[in-house]
Amino acid sequence: MLARIHITLKKDVLDPQGKVIANSLSNLGFEGIQSVRQGKYIEIMLDGNDKNWHQYYFQNYKNNLLQGRLGHYQLYYFEEY
């Protein structure tokens, strides 16, 4: 199974990199951009096809990250079989 994880800053956390990206897009001629949020994308290939175990694995992964240094981030999880 392929787990796709998107990590972004929480909405109430200032995103200076997103601001730089928005300004760069504007300088390139892209109009109508209200805001940009920068983030990270991770793909993890997991063994087996047990969906319950995969959900448990991700929840544990998410909890460990959010308790550590990624406390101001939010994670979104997408899975593909």
Helices and strands as residue ranges (DSSP letters): E 2-9, H 16-27, E 39-45, H 51-67, E 73-80
